[in-house]
Amino acid sequence: MIDKTVQIRSRDIRVIKNRGGKPQYYARLRYRIGNGRAKEVLRKAEGKGDAKRLLAQLETELRQDGPVKLEAGNITFRQLADYCKQNYYVPAVYDEHGTKISGVRSLKRAHGAINKLVEYFGDQNIRAIETEDLLAYKRWRTEQRDGRGNGTGTRKISIATAHRELSKARRMFNIAHRKYWISANPFLSEQSIIQVSAEKKRSYILSKDEEQALLHAFSTAKRRHVLPIIIAALDTGARRSSLLEHLKWKHIDFANERLLITTYKDTNRKEWWVPMSDRLKFELLKLKGKGIEPDALVFDGVKDPKTAFEAARREIGLPSIRFHDLRHTTATRLISSGVALEEVARILGHSDPKTTYRYVDLTKGTIDKVRAAINRFNSSPAFQAASSRGRL
């Protein structure tokens, strides 16, 4: 990315005699970025002609890549973060097929994670950051609180959040290593920095009574606009991003009572049809007005329902559940209703049904059913007869 604030103060060739009296040529470029202090870069040359070539090269690199590359060896974590945000963590660019070419989709979330890393590492030289420092960051981060209440005060930052932030740091150090700004990547010497297995896999399955209470909380005037999103999440199992960022009116098929779900995984787009429930159809028909463009988002203008969801669940006394738990609820209900695991995987958009197991929890009804089956077996005449003969 070209930095238009670069000001070249001077460019000259310095000649310094070594101990033997032989002249040594250097290319020196003095510059300033914006209103910052003046800096200079000095490069050793093979001769006067080589020094002229180096001067032209230094100026080109400065204008095209900014000062970070020229200052390799003295780069702070803050400078590395700025460079990565300007060149890698930029808005996503897609081709005509919807495949991501470059950039990131969740830009705000990515920048937020990087900002937390900068808050901790600040102006430390990236060459001085070691594995122990990254582990210390994880300890520091998980001791902080996110300000959201769970009935007993503010909630601690989860280890999963710290891992997501450290994954950004890992990519940043990979970039620095590829550009030879560091000689060794601190992530390569220790695999335990990011331990996905240590993350607590939590999920919450709504009961029917809790669902009704939640829907009632969204029926008020200040939250009514979010109600269709909650119903869509419960009845389709779709992710929040699929509903808010990708669902368009051209994806709604009222005649066949279905809707097209879109999701992105890495650089690939995936689409599949899911059924439309009666109550979801009712809500979507109420939303649909005359003259709506097919490419318009169904929930256009609706902000992220995270704040409203958090307020509603507190109001009705639910534990600290997430919007994503609605997806878990859908999967568990479908399995409990007798829908095959493979079919549930298709509804959720999973390529491998094994992934669906993570979304399915045993409900009280399922546990009661299994208990009754075991009790029936244990009380069967055959089992009792075998037991009386001492075979069991």
C-alpha positions, -999 to +999 in steps of 0.1 A: +000+000+000+015+033-011+020+058+018+014+093+004+027+109+035+063+099+028+086+129+025+122+124+012+144+149+030+177+140+013+194+113-007+232+112-009+262+090-011+286+089+019+322+079+016+339+067+048+374+054+048+381+022+067+411+015+089+432+007+059+423+041+043+402+025+016+370+044+008+337+026+015+306+039-002+272+041+015+237+050+002+219+073+027+183+082+025+167+106+050+129+107+052+099+116+073+065+102+076+038+128+080+047+151+109+069+125+126+106+129+133+131+126+105+148+092+101+175+078+079+185+045+063+222+037+056+231+008+032+266-004+024+275-004-013+301-020-034+310+012-051+297+046-063+276+031-090+261+005-067+254+033-041+233+051-068+214+019-075+207+014-038+194+049-034+169+044-061+159+010-046+155+024-011+133+053-023+111+029-043+107+005-013+099+034+010+072+047-013+057+013-021+060-006+012+064+022+038+091+024+064+086-009+081+107-030+056+135-005+056+136-005+094+138-043+096+156-053+128+140-024+147+104-031+141+080-029+170+049-050+175+028-019+170+045-012+136+040-049+125+003-046+135-001-014+115+016-030+085-006-061+087-038-041+091-029-020+060-018-049+038-034-081+050-064-074+073-083-054+048-119-057+034-125-090+016-124-090-022-145-116-041-145-129-076-176-133-098-183-167-082-182-154-047-149-169-038-127-147-016-095-136-033-079-115-006-087-097+027-108-109+056-146-110+060-148-102+097-127-071+095-139-054+127-134-086+148-099-091+133-088-056+140-102-058+176-081-089+182-050-072+169-057-041+190-057-063+221-023-078+212-010-042+206-023-032+240-001-059+256+030-060+234+030-023+224+064-010+212+084-042+220+108-051+193+094-082+175+128-099+176+127-098+214+092-115+217+097-151+226+074-181+233+073-173+270+059-138+262+031-153+241+022-177+269+022-148+293-002-130+270-026-159+272-025-159+310-030-121+311-059-122+287-078-150+305-075-130+337-094-101+322-132-097+321-153-088+291-178-066+310-208-089+303-227-102+332-236-138+339-256-132+371-225-132+393-207-102+379-187-097+347-175-128+329-138-137+324-124-138+289-124-174+277-093-193+266-110-196+232-110-158+228-073-157+238-066-184+212-084-165+184-063-134+192-031-154+193-039-170+159-037-134+146-003-130+162+008-163+147-001-150+112+016-117+118+048-134+129+046-156+098+045-125+077+074-110+095+094-142+091+087-144+053+099-109+050+131-117+070+122-091+097+127-119+123+151-148+121+128-172+140+091-175+146+083-178+183+052-199+175+073-227+159+092-236+190+062-243+212+030-260+201+011-254+234+006-217+228-027-224+211-043-255+225-077-260+210-082-292+231-080-270+262-110-249+252-142-257+270-168-267+245-200-252+260-234-252+245-269-247+258-301-262+245-333-242+250-363-260+263-397-252+248-407-231+278-374-211+276-380-206+238-414-193+244-401-169+271-374-157+247-398-151+218-421-132+242-392-110+252-386-102+215-423-094+210-419-060+227-419-028+206-382-022+211-372-057+201-399-068+176-377-061+146-353-088+158-379-115+163-378-128+127-341-133+130-345-154+162-372-175+146-351-180+115-322-191+136-343-216+156-361-230+126-332-233+101-301-237+123-283-211+102-254-191+115-259-154+124-236-143+095-256-164+070-289-147+081-276-111+085-249-108+059-259-132+030-296-139+030-312-120+002-348-119-011-339-138-042-329-167-018-365-169-005-387-194-023-422-189-009-438-212-034-418-242-024-414-230+012-377-231+014-347-206+016-311-208+003-285-206+030-251-192+021-219-196+042-182-190+037-154-213+049-119-200+043-121-189+006-150-211-005-187-203-007-213-229+000-250-228-006-279-252+002-316-252+006-334-256+039-371-259+046-392-229+057-414-234+087-449-220+089-440-194+115-409-183+096-429-179+064-454-158+083-427-135+096-409-132+062-442-124+044-448-096+069-413-083+062-416-085+024-429-052+010-436-041-026-408-032-049-380-049-029-350-057-050-341-094-053-305-086-043-316-067-012-307-083+022-337-098+040-327-083+073-312-051+058-309-023+083-311-047+113-280-043+134-262-072+150-288-086+174-261-094+200-271-066+223-308-072+221-302-110+226-281-104+257-307-080+272-336-104+265-319-135+280-311-115+312-347-103+314-361-138+314-334-152+336-316-174+311-280-184+318-252-169+298-262-184+264-250-173+230-269-166+197-250-197+183-267-218+210-299-215+189-281-235+162-272-262+188-309-262+199-320-268+163-297-297+158-306-314+190-343-311+184-340-325+149-321-355+162-346-360+191-375-359+165-360-388+146-343-369+117-312-389+106-278-375+116-268-373+079-299-352+071-293-329+101-257-324+088-272-313+054-295-288+071-266-274+091-243-273+061-218-298+074-198-317+048-189-344+073-217-357+096-191-362+123-190-325+127-227-325+136-220-345+167-206-314+183-239-297+178-260-324+193-266-327+231-287-352+250-319-337+261-338-347+293-363-364+271-337-385+254-321-394+288-355-404+302-361-426+271-328-444+275-333-448+312-368-464+306-353-487+279-326-499+303-351-504+331-374-524+308-345-546+298-334-551+334-370-561+344-375-585+315-382-621+325-352-634+306-328-610+324-344-618+358-341-656+351-305-653+342-298-632+372-314-657+395-292-684+381-261-664+389-251-659+353-250-621+357 
